[in-house]
Amino acid sequence: VNHIAFECEGEDDLQAKRQRWLDHGYSVSMVDHEFIRSIYTFDPDGNMVEWTYETRPLNDHDLADARKILEDDSPATEPSYEGEFTRSSATKWHLR
């Protein structure tokens, strides 16, 4: 499993979920993928979790880019998901 993704309602909902993670001690990465905007963290078992929402519909250019990426088996030369990273200052919440 690469990661688990959930869809939220939009920017306000995404920011609320980001703040909840930070408040519970989880560091958060935010990435604008052009057609979606996402936040990422790792759950207590080390699984990557994503919240995301669509910023625009996909188009023919997106489809062509996806096909090009899938057909290219050479190693990546550029980082794929550079984005804002916020480290939480809260104590991480744990079940007891």
N, CA and C of each residue as an Amber inpcrd file, in Angstrom:
protein
   288
   0.8570000  -1.1790000   0.0000000   0.0000000   0.0000000   0.0000000
   0.8940000   1.2290000   0.0000000   0.6900000   2.1170000  -0.9750000
   1.4230000   3.3800000  -1.0130000   0.8890000   4.3120000   0.0520000
  -0.4310000   4.5420000   0.0310000  -1.0770000   5.3450000   1.0650000
  -2.5870000   5.2140000   0.9730000  -3.2550000   5.7090000   1.9960000
  -4.7170000   5.7090000   2.0510000  -5.1690000   7.1450000   1.8750000
  -6.1290000   7.3920000   0.9730000  -6.5810000   8.7580000   0.6890000
  -8.0780000   8.8910000   0.9530000  -8.4380000  10.0620000   1.4850000
  -9.8300000  10.4030000   1.7420000 -10.1250000  11.7490000   1.1000000
 -11.3430000  11.9160000   0.5990000 -11.7370000  13.1710000  -0.0280000
 -12.4610000  14.0410000   0.9920000 -12.1160000  15.3270000   1.0210000
 -12.8120000  16.2660000   1.8960000 -13.5910000  17.2670000   1.0430000
 -14.2810000  18.1870000   1.7090000 -15.2390000  19.0720000   1.0360000
 -14.6300000  20.2920000   0.3420000 -13.4090000  20.6560000   0.6430000
 -12.8070000  21.8380000   0.0370000 -11.7220000  22.3960000   0.9320000
 -11.2590000  23.5940000   0.6270000 -10.1230000  24.1880000   1.3310000
 -10.3740000  24.3560000   2.8300000 -11.5400000  24.8410000   3.2190000
 -11.8140000  25.0290000   4.6460000 -11.7830000  23.6980000   5.3930000
 -12.3700000  22.6740000   4.8050000 -12.3750000  21.3460000   5.4130000
 -10.9530000  20.7860000   5.4810000 -10.1670000  20.9660000   4.4160000
  -8.7850000  20.5040000   4.3890000  -7.9750000  21.1730000   5.4980000
  -8.1410000  22.4880000   5.6630000  -7.4060000  23.2110000   6.7030000
  -7.8290000  22.7530000   8.1010000  -9.1010000  22.4420000   8.2810000
  -9.5780000  21.9410000   9.5780000  -8.9510000  20.5820000   9.8910000
  -8.8600000  19.7220000   8.8870000  -8.2540000  18.4100000   9.0890000
  -6.7540000  18.5540000   9.3450000  -6.0930000  19.4690000   8.6570000
  -4.6710000  19.7560000   8.8860000  -4.4510000  20.1950000  10.3270000
  -5.2840000  21.1150000  10.7920000  -5.1230000  21.6300000  12.1470000
  -5.3800000  20.5330000  13.1780000  -6.3490000  19.6710000  12.9090000
  -6.6280000  18.5580000  13.8350000  -5.4110000  17.6540000  13.9590000
  -4.7880000  17.3100000  12.8260000  -3.5690000  16.4950000  12.8840000
  -2.4860000  17.1980000  13.6840000  -2.2570000  18.4820000  13.4000000
  -1.2300000  19.2290000  14.1280000  -1.5330000  19.2780000  15.6210000
  -2.7960000  19.5100000  15.9710000  -3.1910000  19.5800000  17.3790000
  -2.9760000  18.2570000  18.1090000  -2.9970000  17.1480000  17.3570000
  -2.8050000  15.8290000  17.9530000  -1.3660000  15.3260000  17.7990000
  -0.4460000  16.2170000  17.4330000   0.9740000  15.8760000  17.4100000
   1.5100000  15.3040000  16.1220000   0.7440000  15.3540000  15.0470000
   1.2000000  14.8090000  13.7670000   1.7320000  15.9280000  12.8710000
   2.9150000  15.7260000  12.3070000   3.4550000  16.6650000  11.3380000
   2.7310000  16.4670000  10.0190000   2.6000000  17.5440000   9.2280000
   1.7580000  17.5170000   8.0260000   2.5020000  18.1170000   6.8420000
   2.4270000  17.4440000   5.7010000   2.9050000  17.9790000   4.4260000
   1.6970000  18.3870000   3.6000000   1.7870000  19.5460000   2.9400000
   0.7160000  20.0110000   2.0640000   1.2830000  20.1430000   0.6560000
   0.5670000  19.5850000  -0.3260000   1.0300000  19.6030000  -1.7090000
  -0.1070000  20.0380000  -2.6270000   0.2020000  20.9770000  -3.5290000
  -0.7400000  21.3790000  -4.5740000  -0.3540000  20.6160000  -5.8300000
  -1.1890000  19.6570000  -6.2260000  -0.9130000  18.8100000  -7.3960000
  -1.5120000  19.3990000  -8.6780000  -1.9130000  20.6360000  -8.6860000
  -2.5410000  21.3650000  -9.7880000  -4.0260000  21.0630000  -9.9270000
  -4.4310000  19.8010000  -9.9420000  -5.8480000  19.4610000 -10.0960000
  -6.4780000  19.0050000  -8.7730000  -5.6300000  18.7040000  -7.7800000
  -6.0820000  18.4260000  -6.4150000  -5.1240000  19.0980000  -5.4440000
  -5.5980000  19.3280000  -4.2390000  -4.7490000  19.8390000  -3.1730000
  -4.8320000  18.8380000  -2.0360000  -3.6790000  18.4870000  -1.4500000
  -3.6350000  17.3880000  -0.4950000  -2.7820000  17.7160000   0.7180000
  -3.1220000  17.0440000   1.8350000  -2.2610000  17.0310000   3.0030000
  -1.9410000  15.5760000   3.3210000  -0.7510000  15.3500000   3.8970000
  -0.2820000  14.0100000   4.1960000   0.3060000  13.9560000   5.6050000
   0.1290000  12.8250000   6.2520000   0.8090000  12.5070000   7.5000000
   0.9560000  11.0000000   7.5750000   1.6080000  10.5210000   8.6370000
   1.7360000   9.0890000   8.8670000   0.9400000   8.7160000  10.1080000
   0.1610000   7.6360000  10.0110000  -0.6090000   7.1780000  11.1680000
   0.3310000   6.4740000  12.1580000  -0.1670000   6.0890000  13.3330000
   0.7100000   5.4680000  14.3390000   1.4010000   4.1860000  13.8760000
   0.8600000   3.5190000  12.8600000   1.4880000   2.3030000  12.3300000
   2.4480000   2.5900000  11.1790000   2.6480000   3.8660000  10.8430000
   3.5710000   4.2360000   9.7760000   2.9640000   4.2750000   8.3910000
   1.6360000   4.1420000   8.2850000   0.9660000   4.2320000   6.9880000
   0.7510000   5.6940000   6.6140000   1.0290000   6.0310000   5.3590000
   0.7730000   7.3940000   4.9120000  -0.7260000   7.5900000   4.6940000
  -1.2420000   8.7140000   5.2010000  -2.6610000   9.0460000   5.0810000
  -2.7750000  10.4010000   4.3860000  -3.7380000  10.5200000   3.4810000
  -3.9450000  11.7440000   2.7020000  -5.3900000  12.2020000   2.8270000
  -5.5790000  13.5080000   2.9630000  -6.8810000  14.1620000   2.7550000
  -6.7080000  15.0290000   1.5230000  -7.6980000  15.0500000   0.6360000
  -7.5680000  15.7830000  -0.6170000  -8.9170000  16.2960000  -1.1040000
  -8.8670000  17.2870000  -1.9930000 -10.0800000  17.7290000  -2.7040000
  -9.6800000  18.1920000  -4.0960000 -10.6230000  18.0900000  -5.0250000
 -10.3700000  18.5090000  -6.4110000 -10.4250000  20.0290000  -6.5240000
  -9.4380000  20.5980000  -7.2110000  -9.4340000  22.0430000  -7.4500000
  -9.9500000  22.3860000  -8.8430000  -9.9500000  21.3720000  -9.7370000
 -10.4900000  21.5620000 -11.0910000 -10.6980000  20.1950000 -11.7260000
 -11.5530000  20.1260000 -12.7450000 -11.7410000  18.8450000 -13.4420000
 -10.4800000  18.4570000 -14.2250000 -10.2560000  17.1560000 -14.3910000
  -9.1600000  16.6860000 -15.2240000  -9.4910000  16.9630000 -16.6850000
  -8.4440000  17.1710000 -17.5110000  -8.6590000  17.4660000 -18.9250000
  -7.7650000  16.5660000 -19.7920000  -7.8190000  16.7540000 -21.1010000
  -7.0500000  15.9240000 -22.0320000  -5.5430000  16.0650000 -21.8120000
  -5.0830000  17.2500000 -21.4390000  -3.6630000  17.4730000 -21.1570000
  -3.2270000  16.6110000 -19.9660000  -4.0640000  16.5280000 -18.9320000
  -3.7630000  15.6980000 -17.7620000  -3.6490000  14.2310000 -18.1680000
  -4.5490000  13.7690000 -19.0180000  -4.5290000  12.3890000 -19.4920000
  -3.2460000  12.1030000 -20.2710000  -2.8490000  13.0200000 -21.1390000
  -1.6160000  12.8490000 -21.9180000  -0.3970000  12.8030000 -20.9900000
  -0.3590000  13.6790000 -19.9750000   0.7510000  13.6770000 -19.0170000
   0.7990000  12.3560000 -18.2510000  -0.3560000  11.8510000 -17.8330000
  -0.4060000  10.5930000 -17.0840000   0.1110000   9.4390000 -17.9430000
  -0.2950000   9.3860000 -19.1890000   0.1770000   8.3190000 -20.0880000
   1.6920000   8.3920000 -20.2670000   2.2100000   9.6070000 -20.4260000
   3.6520000   9.8010000 -20.6050000   4.4150000   9.2960000 -19.3780000
   3.9160000   9.6080000 -18.1880000   4.5610000   9.1670000 -16.9560000
   4.5150000   7.6440000 -16.8350000   3.3650000   7.0430000 -17.1410000
   3.2300000   5.5880000 -17.0370000   4.1100000   4.8450000 -18.0260000
   4.3500000   5.4220000 -19.1890000   5.1640000   4.7730000 -20.2130000
   6.6650000   4.9560000 -19.9760000   7.0460000   5.9040000 -19.1410000
   8.4570000   6.2110000 -18.8780000   8.9450000   5.3860000 -17.6930000
   9.8520000   4.4400000 -17.9410000  10.3520000   3.6090000 -16.8460000
  11.7390000   4.0370000 -16.3710000  12.1930000   5.2100000 -16.7850000
  13.4930000   5.7030000 -16.3250000  13.3610000   6.2610000 -14.8910000
  14.4660000   6.2690000 -14.1430000  14.4130000   6.7940000 -12.7720000
  14.0180000   8.2760000 -12.7590000  13.3200000   8.6740000 -11.7180000
  12.9160000  10.0780000 -11.5760000  14.1510000  10.9460000 -11.3700000
  14.1410000  12.1180000 -11.9680000  15.2630000  13.0470000 -11.8110000
  14.8680000  14.2830000 -11.0140000  13.5810000  14.4540000 -10.7810000
  13.0920000  15.5940000 -10.0070000  12.1810000  15.0890000  -8.9000000
  12.2110000  15.7670000  -7.7360000  11.2660000  15.3740000  -6.6850000
   9.8300000  15.5390000  -7.1810000   8.9880000  14.5570000  -6.9190000
   7.6170000  14.5770000  -7.4230000   6.6730000  15.4180000  -6.5870000
   6.8390000  15.3950000  -5.2530000   5.8540000  16.0090000  -4.3820000
   6.4790000  16.9840000  -3.3940000   7.0410000  18.0320000  -3.9120000
   7.5610000  19.0590000  -3.0230000   6.4010000  19.9010000  -2.5380000
   6.3920000  20.2010000  -1.2710000   5.3150000  21.0020000  -0.7250000
   5.6710000  21.5140000   0.6570000   4.7600000  22.2680000   1.2100000
   4.9240000  22.8550000   2.5280000   4.8870000  21.7630000   3.5950000
   5.8010000  21.8180000   4.5480000   5.8390000  20.8470000   5.6390000
   5.7140000  21.5990000   6.9470000   4.7700000  21.1700000   7.7960000
   4.5800000  21.7960000   9.0990000   4.7780000  20.7370000  10.1710000
   5.7590000  20.9880000  11.0410000   6.0210000  20.0690000  12.1520000
   5.1470000  20.4780000  13.3270000   4.4530000  19.5210000  13.9050000
   3.5900000  19.7840000  15.0550000   4.4290000  20.0300000  16.2970000
   3.9580000  20.9350000  17.1440000   4.6200000  21.1660000  18.4260000
   3.8220000  20.5290000  19.5650000   2.6990000  19.9000000  19.2360000
   1.8540000  19.2670000  20.2530000   2.3710000  17.8650000  20.5710000
   2.0650000  17.3770000  21.7550000   2.3790000  16.0060000  22.1250000
   1.4650000  15.0730000  21.3620000   2.0400000  14.0480000  20.7650000
   1.2440000  13.1120000  19.9610000   0.3000000  12.3370000  20.8700000
  -0.9370000  12.2210000  20.4280000  -1.9730000  11.5120000  21.1650000
  -1.7980000  10.0250000  20.9840000  -1.8910000   9.2550000  22.0480000
  -1.7550000   7.8000000  22.0000000  -2.9080000   7.1410000  22.7360000
  -3.3400000   5.9810000  22.2510000  -4.3150000   5.1650000  22.9740000
  -3.6150000   4.5010000  24.1470000  -4.3120000   4.3430000  25.2390000
  -3.7460000   3.6510000  26.4070000  -4.6730000   2.5740000  26.8430000
